[in-house]
């Protein structure tokens, strides 16, 4: 078991305390359950790439720029520090 320390806004801390009291469980359990729900584990042997491919989320975005790979103007400023 690992320990994680985070900062919460007052509103979020109050909501966590209310959920903990309502469910009659420690706040840590409420957080663990929420994280488990928000971050589902990938099936054994399956990569994020595989999951994204199944969802059709890889290669499905079109920038609308037809000469992105060939027009040097898109490289202007690339790699330069911009604070």
Steps between C-alpha positions, in 0.01 A plus 500: 500500500633844407428834662403808299480851642292754307360846555124547466297816465277574797194410293642167388615416854148572628347283228741218586419528869126494424535194276708327765239570768211405273657165408638450852845412366840671532573782256792295361257229393279752319805634315628150414161399359474822297849449356430136419186607314672788318812300411388155391776243464582377154433129444804275541736526205318797347681826441358850497568502126280190455220655705519826303492309171183316609337833582600638162684784669827459312528671165150641516590866526538721196678830552364634172853603402588316181867602481598459866785258423645696210456873568796648693290784643354255753850441638565868579595531864500123555738404780549856621446586864183699563452592870 
